[in-house]
Amino acid sequence: MTVVSAQRRGSLLGVVDRFWRKSDYRMTVINNDVDVPAIYARTQDGFQVSLIVADKGQVHFDVDSPCVRHSEVADSTSRATAFLAPDAELIPRPNIHSDFWSATRS
């Protein structure tokens, strides 16, 4: 939920890219789109990982597992505890300031 300014998004993608390559992940796609940049990689054991910067700078890390098979999941027996204000957007936007990642100058 950290605000990553437009000026810092390339740095974030670069840090993750370098770590994944150092970890022997095979880069599968690099999307240099100005509005929705993303990187995708595959691990040696078949996991697909991605970092996507989406609408309004919302950053997503996703992992797809090669070893999951379909199964039924029971409904939760407890109520959700996360607070969501009645007027909140359906997609929560970053709202935590970081002196580095939220900075507007390089």
N, CA, C and O atoms as a printed pandas DataFrame, in Angstrom:
     atom_number atom_name residue_name chain_id  residue_number  x_coord  y_coord  z_coord
0              1         N          MET        A               1    0.817   -1.198    0.000
1              2        CA          MET        A               1    0.000    0.000    0.000
2              3         C          MET        A               1    0.862    1.265    0.000
3              4         O          MET        A               1    0.349    2.365    0.202
4              5         N          THR        A               2    2.164    1.112   -0.225
5              6        CA          THR        A               2    3.058    2.255   -0.278
6              7         C          THR        A               2    2.870    3.017   -1.579
7              8         O          THR        A               2    2.776    2.409   -2.646
8              9         N          VAL        A               3    2.815    4.333   -1.503
9             10        CA          VAL        A               3    2.752    5.179   -2.689
10            11         C          VAL        A               3    4.117    5.113   -3.371
11            12         O          VAL        A               3    5.131    5.488   -2.783
12            13         N          VAL        A               4    4.133    4.631   -4.622
13            14        CA          VAL        A               4    5.354    4.615   -5.417
14            15         C          VAL        A               4    5.150    5.648   -6.519
15            16         O          VAL        A               4    4.345    5.449   -7.429
16            17         N          SER        A               5    5.884    6.748   -6.431
17            18        CA          SER        A               5    5.700    7.836   -7.393
18            19         C          SER        A               5    6.080    7.382   -8.795
19            20         O          SER        A               5    6.838    6.427   -8.965
20            21         N          ALA        A               6    5.549    8.074   -9.795
21            22        CA          ALA        A               6    5.871    7.755  -11.195
22            23         C          ALA        A               6    7.378    7.807  -11.422
23            24         O          ALA        A               6    7.907    7.040  -12.227
24            25         N          GLN        A               7    8.070    8.696  -10.729
25            26        CA          GLN        A               7    9.515    8.832  -10.883
26            27         C          GLN        A               7   10.291    7.661  -10.289
27            28         O          GLN        A               7   11.438    7.432  -10.672
28            29         N          ARG        A               8    9.697    6.924   -9.371
29            30        CA          ARG        A               8   10.388    5.808   -8.705
30            31         C          ARG        A               8    9.992    4.432   -9.241
31            32         O          ARG        A               8   10.626    3.438   -8.888
32            33         N          ARG        A               9    8.982    4.351  -10.067
33            34        CA          ARG        A               9    8.487    3.043  -10.527
34            35         C          ARG        A               9    9.537    2.278  -11.322
35            36         O          ARG        A               9    9.668    1.064  -11.167
36            37         N          GLY        A              10   10.282    2.972  -12.167
37            38        CA          GLY        A              10   11.345    2.309  -12.923
38            39         C          GLY        A              10   12.404    1.736  -12.002
39            40         O          GLY        A              10   12.930    0.653  -12.259
40            41         N          SER        A              11   12.723    2.455  -10.927
41            42        CA          SER        A              11   13.698    1.959   -9.951
42            43         C          SER        A              11   13.196    0.694   -9.277
43            44         O          SER        A              11   13.954   -0.257   -9.088
44            45         N          LEU        A              12   11.914    0.680   -8.912
45            46        CA          LEU        A              12   11.344   -0.504   -8.275
46            47         C          LEU        A              12   11.411   -1.701   -9.222
47            48         O          LEU        A              12   11.821   -2.791   -8.822
48            49         N          LEU        A              13   11.010   -1.499  -10.466
49            50        CA          LEU        A              13   11.078   -2.583  -11.446
50            51         C          LEU        A              13   12.515   -3.054  -11.628
51            52         O          LEU        A              13   12.761   -4.255  -11.744
52            53         N          GLY        A              14   13.469   -2.123  -11.655
53            54        CA          GLY        A              14   14.874   -2.485  -11.820
54            55         C          GLY        A              14   15.417   -3.295  -10.657
55            56         O          GLY        A              14   16.153   -4.260  -10.866
56            57         N          VAL        A              15   15.068   -2.918   -9.442
57            58        CA          VAL        A              15   15.525   -3.651   -8.250
58            59         C          VAL        A              15   15.000   -5.082   -8.281
59            60         O          VAL        A              15   15.741   -6.030   -8.021
60            61         N          VAL        A              16   13.720   -5.231   -8.599
61            62        CA          VAL        A              16   13.117   -6.562   -8.645
62            63         C          VAL        A              16   13.718   -7.375   -9.784
63            64         O          VAL        A              16   14.036   -8.550   -9.604
64            65         N          ASP        A              17   13.878   -6.761  -10.955
65            66        CA          ASP        A              17   14.476   -7.443  -12.110
66            67         C          ASP        A              17   15.859   -7.985  -11.767
67            68         O          ASP        A              17   16.158   -9.147  -12.039
68            69         N          ARG        A              18   16.698   -7.145  -11.173
69            70        CA          ARG        A              18   18.052   -7.591  -10.820
70            71         C          ARG        A              18   18.024   -8.730   -9.806
71            72         O          ARG        A              18   18.807   -9.673   -9.925
72            73         N          PHE        A              19   17.137   -8.664   -8.810
73            74        CA          PHE        A              19   17.051   -9.732   -7.812
74            75         C          PHE        A              19   16.596  -11.034   -8.452
75            76         O          PHE        A              19   17.152  -12.096   -8.171
76            77         N          TRP        A              20   15.585  -10.954   -9.313
77            78        CA          TRP        A              20   15.093  -12.170   -9.960
78            79         C          TRP        A              20   16.166  -12.796  -10.834
79            80         O          TRP        A              20   16.337  -14.015  -10.831
80            81         N          ARG        A              21   16.889  -11.974  -11.580
81            82        CA          ARG        A              21   17.959  -12.520  -12.437
82            83         C          ARG        A              21   19.066  -13.149  -11.586
83            84         O          ARG        A              21   19.586  -14.211  -11.926
84            85         N          LYS        A              22   19.423  -12.487  -10.479
85            86        CA          LYS        A              22   20.445  -13.020   -9.564
86            87         C          LYS        A              22   19.986  -14.346   -8.955
87            88         O          LYS        A              22   20.805  -15.199   -8.612
88            89         N          SER        A              23   18.669  -14.509   -8.826
89            90        CA          SER        A              23   18.090  -15.736   -8.262
90            91         C          SER        A              23   17.848  -16.800   -9.329
91            92         O          SER        A              23   17.192  -17.810   -9.070
92            93         N          ASP        A              24   18.383  -16.567  -10.532
93            94        CA          ASP        A              24   18.253  -17.507  -11.660
94            95         C          ASP        A              24   16.828  -17.667  -12.165
95            96         O          ASP        A              24   16.472  -18.726  -12.681
96            97         N          TYR        A              25   16.010  -16.634  -12.026
97            98        CA          TYR        A              25   14.698  -16.651  -12.653
98            99         C          TYR        A              25   14.896  -16.328  -14.130
99           100         O          TYR        A              25   15.764  -15.528  -14.482
100          101         N          ARG        A              26   14.101  -16.942  -14.985
101          102        CA          ARG        A              26   14.186  -16.673  -16.427
102          103         C          ARG        A              26   13.142  -15.614  -16.758
103          104         O          ARG        A              26   11.945  -15.829  -16.567
104          105         N          MET        A              27   13.604  -14.469  -17.256
105          106        CA          MET        A              27   12.688  -13.396  -17.617
106          107         C          MET        A              27   11.887  -13.846  -18.839
107          108         O          MET        A              27   12.463  -14.284  -19.834
108          109         N          THR        A              28   10.558  -13.738  -18.764
109          110        CA          THR        A              28    9.713  -14.173  -19.873
110          111         C          THR        A              28    9.122  -12.994  -20.640
111          112         O          THR        A              28    8.981  -13.058  -21.861
112          113         N          VAL        A              29    8.776  -11.920  -19.933
113          114        CA          VAL        A              29    8.228  -10.725  -20.578
114          115         C          VAL        A              29    8.670   -9.502  -19.800
115          116         O          VAL        A              29    8.652   -9.492  -18.569
116          117         N          ILE        A              30    9.067   -8.470  -20.530
117          118        CA          ILE        A              30    9.322   -7.167  -19.925
118          119         C          ILE        A              30    8.468   -6.174  -20.698
119          120         O          ILE        A              30    8.661   -5.981  -21.898
120          121         N          ASN        A              31    7.532   -5.550  -20.012
121          122        CA          ASN        A              31    6.618   -4.593  -20.625
122          123         C          ASN        A              31    7.062   -3.203  -20.193
123          124         O          ASN        A              31    6.908   -2.835  -19.029
124          125         N          ASN        A              32    7.607   -2.433  -21.119
125          126        CA          ASN        A              32    8.105   -1.086  -20.808
126          127         C          ASN        A              32    7.054   -0.005  -21.014
127          128         O          ASN        A              32    7.400    1.166  -21.171
128          129         N          ASP        A              33    5.787   -0.372  -21.016
129          130        CA          ASP        A              33    4.710    0.594  -21.195
130          131         C          ASP        A              33    4.815    1.697  -20.153
131          132         O          ASP        A              33    5.077    1.425  -18.981
132          133         N          VAL        A              34    4.611    2.940  -20.573
133          134        CA          VAL        A              34    4.728    4.074  -19.655
134          135         C          VAL        A              34    3.660    4.026  -18.567
135          136         O          VAL        A              34    3.943    4.325  -17.407
136          137         N          ASP        A              35    2.427    3.650  -18.934
137          138        CA          ASP        A              35    1.331    3.668  -17.968
138          139         C          ASP        A              35    1.212    2.397  -17.138
139          140         O          ASP        A              35    0.834    2.458  -15.969
140          141         N          VAL        A              36    1.531    1.246  -17.729
141          142        CA          VAL        A              36    1.376   -0.033  -17.026
142          143         C          VAL        A              36    2.618   -0.897  -17.261
143          144         O          VAL        A              36    2.555   -1.895  -17.979
144          145         N          PRO        A              37    3.757   -0.511  -16.650
145          146        CA          PRO        A              37    4.958   -1.339  -16.819
146          147         C          PRO        A              37    4.843   -2.625  -16.011
147          148         O          PRO        A              37    4.164   -2.676  -14.986
148          149         N          ALA        A              38    5.525   -3.666  -16.497
149          150        CA          ALA        A              38    5.448   -4.956  -15.810
150          151         C          ALA        A              38    6.647   -5.817  -16.194
151          152         O          ALA        A              38    7.233   -5.655  -17.265
152          153         N          ILE        A              39    6.996   -6.731  -15.301
153          154        CA          ILE        A              39    7.991   -7.750  -15.611
154          155         C          ILE        A              39    7.444   -9.096  -15.165
155          156         O          ILE        A              39    6.761   -9.207  -14.147
156          157         N          TYR        A              40    7.764  -10.120  -15.957
157          158        CA          TYR        A              40    7.308  -11.480  -15.696
158          159         C          TYR        A              40    8.509  -12.408  -15.768
159          160         O          TYR        A              40    9.379  -12.243  -16.624
160          161         N          ALA        A              41    8.555  -13.376  -14.878
161          162        CA          ALA        A              41    9.663  -14.327  -14.869
162          163         C          ALA        A              41    9.169  -15.692  -14.435
163          164         O          ALA        A              41    8.083  -15.831  -13.873
164          165         N          ARG        A              42    9.991  -16.702  -14.708
165          166        CA          ARG        A              42    9.678  -18.075  -14.304
166          167         C          ARG        A              42   10.838  -18.595  -13.471
167          168         O          ARG        A              42   12.003  -18.431  -13.833
168          169         N          THR        A              43   10.504  -19.225  -12.348
169          170        CA          THR        A              43   11.528  -19.805  -11.489
170          171         C          THR        A              43   11.948  -21.161  -12.043
171          172         O          THR        A              43   11.286  -21.712  -12.921
172          173         N          GLN        A              44   13.049  -21.693  -11.527
173          174        CA          GLN        A              44   13.533  -22.986  -12.001
174          175         C          GLN        A              44   12.547  -24.116  -11.734
175          176         O          GLN        A              44   12.539  -25.116  -12.451
176          177         N          ASP        A              45   11.713  -23.963  -10.703
177          178        CA          ASP        A              45   10.740  -25.019  -10.406
178          179         C          ASP        A              45    9.350  -24.709  -10.964
179          180         O          ASP        A              45    8.364  -25.312  -10.540
180          181         N          GLY        A              46    9.268  -23.771  -11.914
181          182        CA          GLY        A              46    8.043  -23.567  -12.666
182          183         C          GLY        A              46    7.062  -22.535  -12.155
183          184         O          GLY        A              46    5.980  -22.394  -12.725
184          185         N          PHE        A              47    7.395  -21.811  -11.107
185          186        CA          PHE        A              47    6.509  -20.755  -10.644
186          187         C          PHE        A              47    6.634  -19.553  -11.580
187          188         O          PHE        A              47    7.735  -19.207  -12.007
188          189         N          GLN        A              48    5.519  -18.927  -11.893
189          190        CA          GLN        A              48    5.503  -17.708  -12.692
190          191         C          GLN        A              48    5.325  -16.547  -11.719
191          192         O          GLN        A              48    4.376  -16.544  -10.934
192          193         N          VAL        A              49    6.216  -15.567  -11.755
193          194        CA          VAL        A              49    6.122  -14.408  -10.871
194          195         C          VAL        A              49    6.017  -13.151  -11.726
195          196         O          VAL        A              49    6.560  -13.085  -12.829
196          197         N          SER        A              50    5.311  -12.158  -11.200
197          198        CA          SER        A              50    5.186  -10.916  -11.950
198          199         C          SER        A              50    5.093   -9.728  -11.004
199          200         O          SER        A              50    4.631   -9.835   -9.869
200          201         N          LEU        A              51    5.550   -8.596  -11.518
201          202        CA          LEU        A              51    5.406   -7.305  -10.839
202          203         C          LEU        A              51    4.757   -6.395  -11.861
203          204         O          LEU        A              51    5.306   -6.172  -12.940
204          205         N          ILE        A              52    3.596   -5.872  -11.527
205          206        CA          ILE        A              52    2.828   -5.033  -12.438
206          207         C          ILE        A              52    2.511   -3.723  -11.730
207          208         O          ILE        A              52    2.055   -3.726  -10.587
208          209         N          VAL        A              53    2.750   -2.610  -12.403
209          210        CA          VAL        A              53    2.327   -1.314  -11.897
210          211         C          VAL        A              53    1.080   -0.939  -12.688
211          212         O          VAL        A              53    1.154   -0.664  -13.885
212          213         N          ALA        A              54   -0.054   -0.931  -12.018
213          214        CA          ALA        A              54   -1.340   -0.742  -12.690
214          215         C          ALA        A              54   -1.879    0.671  -12.470
215          216         O          ALA        A              54   -1.120    1.608  -12.223
216          217         N          ASP        A              55   -3.181    0.804  -12.562
217          218        CA          ASP        A              55   -3.870    2.088  -12.480
218          219         C          ASP        A              55   -3.465    2.885  -11.246
219          220         O          ASP        A              55   -3.463    2.366  -10.130
220          221         N          LYS        A              56   -3.128    4.136  -11.459
221          222        CA          LYS        A              56   -2.757    5.079  -10.398
222          223         C          LYS        A              56   -1.577    4.587   -9.561
223          224         O          LYS        A              56   -1.464    4.930   -8.385
224          225         N          GLY        A              57   -0.693    3.778  -10.169
225          226        CA          GLY        A              57    0.504    3.325   -9.474
226          227         C          GLY        A              57    0.291    2.170   -8.520
227          228         O          GLY        A              57    1.182    1.855   -7.731
228          229         N          GLN        A              58   -0.860    1.533   -8.571
229          230        CA          GLN        A              58   -1.106    0.369   -7.715
230          231         C          GLN        A              58   -0.140   -0.749   -8.123
231          232         O          GLN        A              58   -0.183   -1.205   -9.266
232          233         N          VAL        A              59    0.720   -1.193   -7.221
233          234        CA          VAL        A              59    1.741   -2.193   -7.520
234          235         C          VAL        A              59    1.249   -3.571   -7.078
235          236         O          VAL        A              59    0.754   -3.743   -5.964
236          237         N          HIS        A              60    1.397   -4.549   -7.978
237          238        CA          HIS        A              60    0.952   -5.917   -7.702
238          239         C          HIS        A              60    2.113   -6.889   -7.890
239          240         O          HIS        A              60    2.776   -6.875   -8.927
240          241         N          PHE        A              61    2.355   -7.720   -6.902
241          242        CA          PHE        A              61    3.222   -8.887   -7.050
242          243         C          PHE        A              61    2.296  -10.088   -7.152
243          244         O          PHE        A              61    1.426  -10.280   -6.302
244          245         N          ASP        A              62    2.477  -10.886   -8.174
245          246        CA          ASP        A              62    1.662  -12.082   -8.347
246          247         C          ASP        A              62    2.563  -13.295   -8.499
247          248         O          ASP        A              62    3.658  -13.205   -9.054
248          249         N          VAL        A              63    2.091  -14.434   -8.000
249          250        CA          VAL        A              63    2.803  -15.698   -8.151
250          251         C          VAL        A              63    1.795  -16.752   -8.575
251          252         O          VAL        A              63    0.753  -16.923   -7.943
252          253         N          ASP        A              64    2.118  -17.456   -9.651
253          254        CA          ASP        A              64    1.299  -18.576  -10.108
254          255         C          ASP        A              64    2.069  -19.856   -9.860
255          256         O          ASP        A              64    3.229  -19.978  -10.253
256          257         N          SER        A              65    1.430  -20.799   -9.214
257          258        CA          SER        A              65    2.067  -22.049   -8.849
258          259         C          SER        A              65    1.796  -23.130   -9.892
259          260         O          SER        A              65    0.676  -23.251  -10.388
260          261         N          PRO        A              66    2.823  -23.916  -10.226
261          262        CA          PRO        A              66    2.602  -25.009  -11.166
262          263         C          PRO        A              66    2.014  -26.244  -10.497
263          264         O          PRO        A              66    1.602  -27.176  -11.188
264          265         N          CYS        A              67    1.965  -26.272   -9.180
265          266        CA          CYS        A              67    1.628  -27.511   -8.481
266          267         C          CYS        A              67    0.271  -27.459   -7.777
267          268         O          CYS        A              67    0.031  -28.222   -6.841
268          269         N          VAL        A              68   -0.607  -26.574   -8.216
269          270        CA          VAL        A              68   -1.905  -26.468   -7.577
270          271         C          VAL        A              68   -2.941  -27.159   -8.442
271          272         O          VAL        A              68   -2.940  -27.005   -9.663
272          273         N          ARG        A              69   -3.804  -27.903   -7.829
273          274        CA          ARG        A              69   -4.903  -28.502   -8.583
274          275         C          ARG        A              69   -6.208  -27.985   -8.001
275          276         O          ARG        A              69   -6.267  -27.588   -6.837
276          277         N          HIS        A              70   -7.228  -27.993   -8.797
277          278        CA          HIS        A              70   -8.516  -27.444   -8.401
278          279         C          HIS        A              70   -9.086  -28.212   -7.205
279          280         O          HIS        A              70   -9.053  -29.442   -7.162
280          281         N          SER        A              71   -9.603  -27.461   -6.247
281          282        CA          SER        A              71  -10.303  -28.073   -5.115
282          283         C          SER        A              71  -11.350  -27.088   -4.622
283          284         O          SER        A              71  -11.218  -25.880   -4.820
284          285         N          GLU        A              72  -12.357  -27.588   -4.001
285          286        CA          GLU        A              72  -13.403  -26.739   -3.442
286          287         C          GLU        A              72  -12.868  -26.064   -2.179
287          288         O          GLU        A              72  -12.113  -26.663   -1.412
288          289         N          VAL        A              73  -13.266  -24.826   -1.980
289          290        CA          VAL        A              73  -12.857  -24.072   -0.802
290          291         C          VAL        A              73  -14.118  -23.675   -0.052
291          292         O          VAL        A              73  -15.035  -23.086   -0.624
292          293         N          ALA        A              74  -14.154  -23.999    1.213
293          294        CA          ALA        A              74  -15.329  -23.679    2.029
294          295         C          ALA        A              74  -15.405  -22.176    2.269
295          296         O          ALA        A              74  -14.379  -21.495    2.300
296          297         N          ASP        A              75  -16.607  -21.664    2.437
297          298        CA          ASP        A              75  -16.782  -20.260    2.782
298          299         C          ASP        A              75  -16.159  -19.998    4.148
299          300         O          ASP        A              75  -16.100  -20.885    4.999
300          301         N          SER        A              76  -15.702  -18.780    4.340
301          302        CA          SER        A              76  -15.090  -18.395    5.606
302          303         C          SER        A              76  -16.104  -18.500    6.734
303          304         O          SER        A              76  -17.280  -18.182    6.557
304          305         N          THR        A              77  -15.645  -18.944    7.885
305          306        CA          THR        A              77  -16.535  -19.042    9.048
306          307         C          THR        A              77  -16.428  -17.802    9.934
307          308         O          THR        A              77  -17.170  -17.671   10.907
308          309         N          SER        A              78  -15.511  -16.894    9.605
309          310        CA          SER        A              78  -15.372  -15.667   10.391
310          311         C          SER        A              78  -15.594  -14.448    9.503
311          312         O          SER        A              78  -15.454  -14.510    8.282
312          313         N          ARG        A              79  -15.934  -13.367   10.135
313          314        CA          ARG        A              79  -16.195  -12.121    9.423
314          315         C          ARG        A              79  -14.869  -11.420    9.107
315          316         O          ARG        A              79  -13.919  -11.516    9.885
316          317         N          ALA        A              80  -14.801  -10.725    7.984
317          318        CA          ALA        A              80  -13.592   -9.981    7.609
318          319         C          ALA        A              80  -13.303   -8.915    8.657
319          320         O          ALA        A              80  -14.226   -8.310    9.204
320          321         N          THR        A              81  -12.028   -8.685    8.936
321          322        CA          THR        A              81  -11.658   -7.714    9.968
322          323         C          THR        A              81  -11.067   -6.439    9.386
323          324         O          THR        A              81  -10.876   -5.469   10.120
324          325         N          ALA        A              82  -10.773   -6.409    8.092
325          326        CA          ALA        A              82  -10.196   -5.206    7.491
326          327         C          ALA        A              82  -11.251   -4.121    7.406
327          328         O          ALA        A              82  -12.388   -4.371    7.006
328          329         N          PHE        A              83  -10.859   -2.908    7.789
329          330        CA          PHE        A              83  -11.783   -1.778    7.736
330          331         C          PHE        A              83  -11.863   -1.249    6.308
331          332         O          PHE        A              83  -10.838   -1.029    5.663
332          333         N          LEU        A              84  -13.061   -1.052    5.828
333          334        CA          LEU        A              84  -13.284   -0.440    4.521
334          335         C          LEU        A              84  -14.367    0.611    4.713
335          336         O          LEU        A              84  -15.527    0.287    4.968
336          337         N          ALA        A              85  -13.972    1.871    4.586
337          338        CA          ALA        A              85  -14.922    2.970    4.780
338          339         C          ALA        A              85  -16.060    2.855    3.774
339          340         O          ALA        A              85  -15.845    2.404    2.649
340          341         N          PRO        A              86  -17.269    3.256    4.165
341          342        CA          PRO        A              86  -18.420    3.136    3.264
342          343         C          PRO        A              86  -18.215    3.848    1.922
343          344         O          PRO        A              86  -18.747    3.408    0.903
344          345         N          ASP        A              87  -17.448    4.943    1.916
345          346        CA          ASP        A              87  -17.231    5.692    0.680
346          347         C          ASP        A              87  -15.916    5.300   -0.014
347          348         O          ASP        A              87  -15.481    5.974   -0.947
348          349         N          ALA        A              88  -15.298    4.229    0.437
349          350        CA          ALA        A              88  -14.008    3.808   -0.126
350          351         C          ALA        A              88  -14.188    3.255   -1.536
351          352         O          ALA        A              88  -15.239    2.725   -1.894
352          353         N          GLU        A              89  -13.116    3.401   -2.324
353          354        CA          GLU        A              89  -13.128    2.839   -3.670
354          355         C          GLU        A              89  -13.092    1.315   -3.571
355          356         O          GLU        A              89  -12.606    0.769   -2.580
356          357         N          LEU        A              90  -13.597    0.636   -4.582
357          358        CA          LEU        A              90  -13.577   -0.818   -4.574
358          359         C          LEU        A              90  -12.143   -1.345   -4.640
359          360         O          LEU        A              90  -11.830   -2.378   -4.047
360          361         N          ILE        A              91  -11.275   -0.636   -5.359
361          362        CA          ILE        A              91   -9.866   -1.015   -5.406
362          363         C          ILE        A              91   -9.122   -0.050   -4.494
363          364         O          ILE        A              91   -9.028    1.137   -4.807
364          365         N          PRO        A              92   -8.595   -0.527   -3.385
365          366        CA          PRO        A              92   -7.883    0.387   -2.496
366          367         C          PRO        A              92   -6.654    0.963   -3.200
367          368         O          PRO        A              92   -5.964    0.253   -3.932
368          369         N          ARG        A              93   -6.392    2.210   -2.985
369          370        CA          ARG        A              93   -5.252    2.891   -3.589
370          371         C          ARG        A              93   -4.137    3.009   -2.560
371          372         O          ARG        A              93   -4.398    3.047   -1.357
372          373         N          PRO        A              94   -2.899    3.067   -3.029
373          374        CA          PRO        A              94   -1.781    3.237   -2.094
374          375         C          PRO        A              94   -1.996    4.484   -1.242
375          376         O          PRO        A              94   -2.418    5.527   -1.741
376          377         N          ASN        A              95   -1.698    4.360    0.058
377          378        CA          ASN        A              95   -1.920    5.498    0.953
378          379         C          ASN        A              95   -0.840    5.636    2.018
379          380         O          ASN        A              95   -1.000    6.414    2.959
380          381         N          ILE        A              96    0.255    4.894    1.887
381          382        CA          ILE        A              96    1.333    4.974    2.869
382          383         C          ILE        A              96    2.517    5.687    2.230
383          384         O          ILE        A              96    3.008    5.271    1.181
384          385         N          HIS        A              97    2.970    6.757    2.864
385          386        CA          HIS        A              97    4.070    7.553    2.321
386          387         C          HIS        A              97    5.423    6.975    2.726
387          388         O          HIS        A              97    5.632    6.581    3.874
388          389         N          SER        A              98    6.329    6.935    1.764
389          390        CA          SER        A              98    7.713    6.537    2.004
390          391         C          SER        A              98    8.596    7.686    1.540
391          392         O          SER        A              98    8.424    8.196    0.433
392          393         N          ASP        A              99    9.543    8.097    2.384
393          394        CA          ASP        A              99   10.427    9.194    1.987
394          395         C          ASP        A              99   11.169    8.879    0.695
395          396         O          ASP        A              99   11.462    9.791   -0.079
396          397         N          PHE        A             100   11.481    7.604    0.443
397          398        CA          PHE        A             100   12.182    7.244   -0.787
398          399         C          PHE        A             100   11.204    6.919   -1.917
399          400         O          PHE        A             100   11.213    7.596   -2.945
400          401         N          TRP        A             101   10.356    5.890   -1.745
401          402        CA          TRP        A             101    9.521    5.398   -2.841
402          403         C          TRP        A             101    8.455    6.379   -3.279
403          404         O          TRP        A             101    8.014    6.329   -4.427
404          405         N          SER        A             102    8.029    7.265   -2.405
405          406        CA          SER        A             102    6.981    8.235   -2.765
406          407         C          SER        A             102    7.559    9.542   -3.285
407          408         O          SER        A             102    6.803   10.426   -3.687
408          409         N          ALA        A             103    8.884    9.689   -3.288
409          410        CA          ALA        A             103    9.516   10.922   -3.726
410          411         C          ALA        A             103    9.220   11.197   -5.193
411          412         O          ALA        A             103    9.121   10.273   -6.000
412          413         N          THR        A             104    9.079   12.467   -5.528
413          414        CA          THR        A             104    8.772   12.844   -6.905
414          415         C          THR        A             104   10.000   13.280   -7.679
415          416         O          THR        A             104    9.884   13.654   -8.846
416          417         N          ARG        A             105   11.174   13.244   -7.063
417          418        CA          ARG        A             105   12.425   13.559   -7.766
418          419         C          ARG        A             105   13.339   12.360   -7.708
419          420         O          ARG        A             105   13.346   11.630   -6.717
420          421         N          SER        A             106   14.108   12.148   -8.756
421          422        CA          SER        A             106   15.023   10.992   -8.808
422          423         C          SER        A             106   16.235   11.197   -7.955
423          424         O          SER        A             106   17.098   10.322   -7.889
